[in-house]
């Protein structure tokens, strides 16, 4: 259910939106990255932009696949917070020391900001061959931050210190382009609002269903103009998110199987050029893959649009991107509105089952607590002549018996 609303006015504040145009380099296959200056004196690093995580981290030690790293010993403004953090992704993981330091974004801001930063000292399948970045900027909500949501995220710090609106937007310009060896197709990350020159036509918004990932609601999928005719809850099992850090469009297995079958009957959509396959011919790959726990709108799809993450009004917007063209023809389009009368009233599952074991443990704990409570009630109802031993205050711990948070 998309709603058309007017774009936000550009409230620049300490930000210069025009200076942010073309501040990204990269492509969907190896990620889009932003230049940052970290520490005092400043050390230049290239940081992957990821809307599917919430930690800001940089290489803190040499690695064979990267050309530079942040040396905390060389920064007079770095302060350690005295603990480590480990973050795991769909692919890869890292562990780093948590601290804080000054960060400057040369293309867009004229001042520095004090932010939390993890310096990676150990990683597995995180830094990969051919990448041009040496850190990651997680732009999702604090709910996903590790080790806990109390660790303020980079963008939350920026909104407070730069006094900018709680909005950012992305244009990724790799759509339809061959993956060049230099990896400099580029794009724009606008921190603090919307830059009118980066889109055409109207912006179409859809609500953010829950503030952890940028979780939205998918009502229908069509291939070649024909609906897949699946229950819309299949599209959102167990969540549907917008994630610039994922290359492909990832679909729940049942949806993926239906899409492959439909594509086989229609036309080859969502293909991407591959490098190094051969000198005399072009090779392409399918830009869609199966997923076990989410529908992920990754860079393959995002490259067709200017995407607005309007956290202030809890919505994600899509507009046509001028750079998503091949020989002057647009590779993506937006149309609507469409009737949703034939769609279920709620396509988002009532609760996430992404951590089934934790849910089982939670229910088991609640059952144990219920049994203990039942025993206590029975003891209270026994005749007064029954001698009751003093209750051990440690038998029932209220903190451990309450399920206070939904684990992500």
N, C-alpha and C positions, 0 to 999 in steps of 0.2 A: 504494500500500500504506500505509494509515493505521493507526497504532497508538494505542489509547486508553491514556493514562497520566494519573495524578493531576496536578492543577495545582500549580505551585510555590507555596510559602508566600511571603507578602508580607514580604520582608526590607527594611524601609523605609530603614534607615540614615539618611542625610542627606535622604532623599526622603520626601515626604508624598503618597502615592498618591491620597488623597481630594481633595487640593488640585489634582491633575492632571485630575480629572473635568471635562469640558467646557472644557478649555483650548485646544481647537482651534476655529477658525472656518473657514467656506468650504463648498464643495461639489465634487463630482467634476469638473464642467466647468471650474472655474477653480482647483482645488486646495484642499487643507486647509493652514492655516497657524497657526503658534504665535507668541505674543508673546515677544520677547527684549529684554533690556537689554544693550547692548554699549558697552564703554569706560568711561572715567572723566572727567567725570561721565557717567552712563549715557544712551545714546541709544536710544529705543524703536523697534524695527523688527518687522515681521511676516514670519515666515520659513516658506516652503513646506516641508512635510515630504515627503521623497522617499526611498523605500527602494530606488530603482533607480540611485542614484549615491552617491558617497562624499566629495564635497567640500562644505565649508561656505563659502558665499559670500554677500556682501551687496552691494547697489548702493553704489558708492563715488563716484558723481557723479550730477548731476541727469539725469532721463530723463522724456520727455513722458508716459509711461504710469504713472509712480509718483509718490507724494506726498511721499516723504522718502528720504534715503539716509544712510549712515554716513560722517561726516566725520572722517577719521583725525586731522586737524589739531586737532580739539577734544578728543581723548582723550589724557590724560597717560600712560596705560598702554599705548598702542599701540606695537608694535615691528615694523619692517619686517624681512623675511627676505632682501630684496635680489634677488628674482627674480619673474617673472611666471608665470602658468599659464593655459592655455586648455582649456576643457572643452566638448565637443560632445555634444548630446543627440539623440534621435530627431527632435526639433523644436527648432531654435535652438542658439545657442552663446554663450559669453562669454569674455572675457579679463580677468584681474584681477591686482593686486599681491598677493603672499602676505606675510602678517605674522601677528602673534599679539596677542591682547588678552583682557581679562576679559569673561566673559559670564555673565549671570544669567538664570535662567528663573523669573519671578515666581510662576507657578502650579506649585509643586511643590518648589522648593529654596530654602533660606534662606541660601545662600552663592554666591559667584562662582567661576568656573573659568577657568583660562588655556588657551585653545584656539587652534589654527591657523585663520586666517580669510583669505579672498581678498576684496579689495574690487574690484568690477567697474567698469572704466573704459570698456569697449567691449563691445557685445553685438549679436547679430543674431537677431531673432525669439525672443528669450527673455522680455523684458518685453512683455506683450501688452495690448491695450485691455481694460479692465474688470477686471483683476486687482486684488486687494487686498493682495498681498504684495510685498516688495521685497528678498527674499533667498531662499536655498535651503539646506536642511539635508539633506545626503546621509547616509543611515543604513546604506548597504551596507558591505561589507567593504573593508579598506584595499587589497586587490588592485586595486580599481577607482580608487583615488585618483590624481589627477594633480598634479604630473608623475610621481610614482612612489609606490609603496606605503610608502615610508619617511616620507611626510608623514602624521603621526598624525591619524586622523579624529576628529571631534567626539565621537562616542559612545565611542570607545576612551579619549579623554582623560577623559570624564565617569566612566566605569567606574573608572578609576584614582583620580581625585581625589575623587570622591564616595563611593568604596568601596561601590558598588552592584553587584548581580548583573549579569552580562552578558546581560541580557534586556530587551526593551522590547515594548510591545503597543499596538495601535491600534484604536479604534472610530471609524468614520466614519459620520455619521448623515444622509446625504443620500438614502438609498434611498427611492424612490417619492415624494419631495417635489418640488414644482415648483421650478425654479431661480429663487429670489427675487432681485430686483435688489440687495439688500443683501449677498447671499452669506454668510449667517450661519447656515447649517444646523447647523454645528458638529460636534464630536466630541471624542475624548480621545486624547492620546498619553501613555502611562504609561512613564516612563523608569526602569528598574530592576526591573521585575517585572510582576505581574498584579493587577488590581483586581477583586475578586469581583463588585462591583455592576454591572460592565459586560458580563456575559454570563449566559446561562441554560444549565442542563444541563451536559454534559461538554465538555471540550476534546479535540478529535481532532488528533493530531500526525502529521506526515509528515516524513521525513528531509530535511535539506538535502544535496543531492547534491554540491554544490561551493560553497566559500565565496568567492564574488566578488559576483555578484548573489545574491539568495535563490533559488537554483535548486532546484526540486523535480522530482518525477517524476509525470507525468500518465499514468494507466493506461487510462482510458476516458472518453469523453464521450457523454452521452445527451441527446437532445432529445425532450421529451414522453414520457419513459420508454423510448425506443427508442435502442439503441446506434448510433453512427455506423458501427461495424464497420470501422474503419480500423486498420491496423497501428499499435500504440501508439507506435512510433518516429516516426510522422508528427506526433503531438501534441507531441513534445519536440524537434522540428527547428528550430534546432539547440540550443535550450534552452527550458525553461519556467521563468518567474520570477514572483515576487510583487512588484509595483511600484506603490506608492501615487502616484507621480508621473506615471503614465499614466492617462488618463481611462477608456478603454474596455477591453473584453476583446479583446485582439489575438490572432489565430489565424494559423498558417501557411496559405498560400494554399489548399492542397489541403483542409485541415481547414475553412477558412472557406467554401469552395464547398460542402462537404458539409453544413455547418450551415445555410447559406442555403436549400439544397434541403429540408432536414429541417424548418426553421421554416415554409417555405411550405406544407408538408403538415400541420404541427401547429398551434401557436398562436403569437401574436406575443409572444416572450419578449425580455427585455433591452431594453426601450424606455425612453427618457428624455424628459421634457418639455423643450421648447426655448422659450427666451424670445424675444420680439420678432417672432414669426412672424405674428401677427395679433391683433386685439382680440376678435373674435367666435368664435374657435374655438381649441382646443388642438392644438398640433403636436408630434409625437414624432419622435425619431430612433432609429435602430438602434444599440444599445450595443455592437456588435461590429464590428471592422474587420480587414482582412487585414494580414498582416505578412510581411516577407521573411526574417526571421532569428530569430524567437522566438515562443513562445506567452507572452503577457503577461497575467497576472491583475491587471488594473488596478483603479482605484477603483470602477468599475461593479459588479464582483463583491465587492470588499472591503467595500463599504458594507453588504452583507448579513450580515457576521460581525464578531466580535471576533477580531482576528488577533494571534497571539503569535509574536514573533521570538525564539526561545530559542537564542541564539548559544552559550550555555554548553553546551548538550546537542545542538547541531547539528540543530535541528528547527524547523519552523513549525507552529503550532497554529491551529485554527479552532474557534470556538464560536458558538452562536446569539446574536445581538445583540438586546437588548430594543428598540433604537430602529429596527430594520429591520422596521417594521410599517406597514400601511395600514388604517385603521379597525379596529385590533385584530387584523388577520390578518397573520401573518408572511409576508414576501416571499421568504424563503430558509429552508432547513432543512438539517440534517445527519443522515444515517442510515448504517447499516452495522453490523458490518463486512460486506464482500462477498468472495466467493471470487475469487481471482486465478489459478485453475488454467488458465483459458483465455487468460491474458495472457503475453506473452513474458517471459522471465526478466529481461531488461534492456531497458527502453524508452528509455534515454538513449543517444544516439549515442556511439560510442567516442571521437570527438574532434570538437571544434567546428570548423566550416568557415566561421565568420563572417569570417575574414580569409584567404580563399583565396590572394590574391596573396602575402601574407607566408609562407604555407606553401610556395608554389612557390619563393620566394626562398630559404627555409630549405633545402629539398631540393636546390636548385641549388648552394648553398654547400657542403652536405655532399658532393655529387657532385664538386665541384672539389677539396675537401679529400681525398676518396678518391683522386682522380687524382694529386694531389701525393704522397700517401702511397705509391701504387703506384710512382711514379717513384723515390722515395727507396729503396724496397725493391730495385728493379732495380739502382740504383747501388751499393747495398751488396753485391749478389750478383755484380757484375762482378769479373773477375780483378784481383788486387791490383796488377798492373802498370799498370792504367789510372790515369792521373793524375786525381785528383779535386780540383776547386777547393774552397777553403774555403766552407762553406755560409753564405750570408747569413742572419744571425739573424732578419731581418725577413720572410723568405720565407713562413714558416708562423707565424701568430700564434694561439696556442691559444685566446685569449679570443674571437676572431672566428670560429673554426672550430667552436665548440661552441654548440649550441642549448640555452641554459640555462633559458629561461622560455617558457611558452606565451603568446603575445601575445593580449591581449583586445581 
